[in-house]
Every structure is written in structure tokens, then in C-alpha cells.
Amino acid sequence: MRTIAEINDKISQKKAVVWTVEELKARVLEKGIQAVTKEVDVVTTGTFEPMESSGAILNLGHTDPPIKIRRCWLDGVPAYSGFGAVDLYLGATEVAEAQDGEEIRERGGGHAIADLIAGKPIHLRAIGQVTDCYPRATFETTLTKDTINQFYLYNPRNLYQNFIVGVNGGDRPLFTYLGPLQPHLGNAVYSNPGAISPLLNDPELDLIGPGTRIFLGGGIGYVAWEGTQHFPKQKRLPNKTPIGPAATLALIGDAKQMNPRWVRGCYFHNYGPSLMLGVGVPLPILNEQVVLHCAVQDQDVVAPIVDFAIPRRVRPTFGLVSYAQLKTGRITLEGKPVRTAPLASIFFSRQVALELKHWIESGEFTLTESVIPLPMDRSFLPQNLWGSQLSLE
């Protein structure tokens, strides 16, 4: 019924009809798929959750005399320096070190990235490899986002299309990437915000691919590629939504444009640092099929309940549970009520979608078409072989 070019023309004239995905879901229940398709041009989705497979590329600019950095710390957090004299990659989950080399797990790369985005100064300490063209051996200074050349996020794996629910059937507390899991099924933690999550509203990735413009950390970003652990061949329900972790996206965006409201360092007790990140994806309403997918409700999307007490890659599950059940605050496992809590902020996820809606309505944000489709035939390849594969024969 529509093209992206036609929608962008309406956006430029500030005439586009834009709804958040929750508004669309409510209107579909009132008016039906066909009527809603005729009425709306763009739907906005959002999430605000920990995305630990994230990080930042920084270019510091050359010193005088020049230095070829081979070891580097930003506010005590080691940064990778193996691909250019003054290029760095700062991972969100890298752990800060004290001067004696001990880890300080409460602070990490996500905190340093968030501080830079907030305009705060951070300390740089670097050790160089002395060469004829890079004679400097060490360098120490204070940086801000305004005193470096490039500063952009490049996140290898964000926006999981669904995930798991973590529980602990053992007899001691477990400290995980989902946060603390209490023993004897004391709680259950889910990380995906459910039916408002971006990729669950485009389950077959018909609208999203490399080149798609998105809301990233309060600035404009893009889908760069498929994400690591991209697994679109996950089993799916008849409505095409996956029953567990499935597709992922690699994202990129200029961190100098970002807003500290949407990029925050965080720490998981006895696990380590990470990064809370707001991501919003606009979905153009091109036809009724798009609306049908966006109309999915929390009761129509499920996730597996996984027992972290079993120290294996493939853990036993307690079956599937709907996000509608999870969001009530309690589920029943083995005949007992278990408290549930989201790792994602449902409130801030809604706020991301709302802010992106305002950007589009004001003509500040137009849509892009992906340059190629994302692959939908990727299998997940685990590392099943243990130890050295070398033979002495």
C-alpha cells in the first residue's frame, strides 16, 4: 500500500501518522487490521536493557612525538589497541584494574563509555611500542568526547529477538548476567520486554537490515550487520515469533550525539560490569502484514524457563511461559509461586518508543531501506570439542 519514499515525503511535511507499537496494538483490538493499516504510516518500538556485547571505537589523535599504543587504560579499564597507533576499542564488560593489576569489578567499560557520553573527563594511561616512526614510550592525559577525533559505538550483538527466563533450582544463590538468582526457585528473571521489543514486531526481519536507521543511545544509529550469535532458525510459534534467543543485530552510531539518559554503565553483583542501552526501531507500515505482525500481544509470545543451577551450555528447562504471565509478577513452577522481575526497564522501553515517535512527527528522523536482507538461514554453532586438536603423530 505504501513505500518508504512516500512515508518519508509525509514525514518531511510533518503529516505522517506515527504511533508507538503499544498504541497500534490497542487500536488493532478496537478497529481491526485493515482499518489500522489505512490509518498509520510508522510504528515505533523500543527497549532499554543491558546489552553487554557492546563497545566503543575511539581515535585519540597523534601525540608529539607520536606513540604506537600497545597497552592502554581508560579510567583504569583496559582498552584493546591492536589495530592502529591511536585507535582503541573499549568493551562494555571489560573490568577496571587497580594499579597493582587487581580487578575492580564494580566498574568497567560501560561506565567509562557512559561517562564520556555525559561529557565527563576520563583518565588515559598508555604504553607504546617504540619504533622509528613512533618513538614515544608512554603517554598520560585526560580525555573528553570533545578532545578525541572519532567516538562511536560499535556493538557486535544487540537487540536479541527474544531471550530466556533464568531460575535457580539449586541450593545456593547464583550471580549471573541476569542478576542474582535465588536458590530453590526463589525468583525468575526475564530480560526481554516482550511484545513491545523491536524484533518481535518484525519476526521475519522483512523491514530491518543493514542500513536501517534507528534510535541508538539517544542519537541516530544504524544496523551494521547481523549480530553475533544470530540464530533466526530458532523454533517459532505459528505467529512467527521465536520461542527463545533468535535473531540479533550489530549496531553502530556516533556516541558524540548520544544522551546519557539512554546510555548507562551498570554492574551485576559478583558477575561484572555491563551497559544499559536504549534502542528504538521504526517500522514502516507498508501493508497489512506489517500490522498483523505488530499486533502481537504479550500472551502470544513465550520464552523458555532455564535452570542456571546446572553448569552446562544446554540446561534443563521448566517449559515455556508467556510474557503476559511473566508481567503479572508471579509464575508457578513445580506447584509453587515464583516471583518474576524484568531485567529490561519496561518504563524506559516505552519512553524510547515515544521519543522516537516525536522525532519522526517533527520531521527530524526519516526512514531508510536496508541495503541487503539479513540472513534467515543461520545455524548456531557451539564449541563442542574440548582441549587441543593437535596430534603428535
Salt bridges, closest charged atoms under 4 A:
GLU22 OE1 - ARG350 NE 2.92
GLU23 OE1 - LYS357 NZ 3.08
GLU39 OE2 - ARG27 NH1 4.00
GLU39 OE1 - LYS31 NZ 3.00
ASP41 OD1 - ARG2 NE 3.06
ASP41 OD2 - LYS10 NZ 2.97
ASP75 OD2 - ARG107 NH2 3.07
GLU103 OE1 - ARG105 NE 3.51
ASP115 OD2 - ARG107 NH2 2.93
ASP115 OD1 - LYS120 NZ 3.78
GLU140 OE2 - HIS123 NE2 2.70
GLU226 OE1 - ARG378 NH2 2.80
ASP298 OD2 - LYS327 NZ 3.01
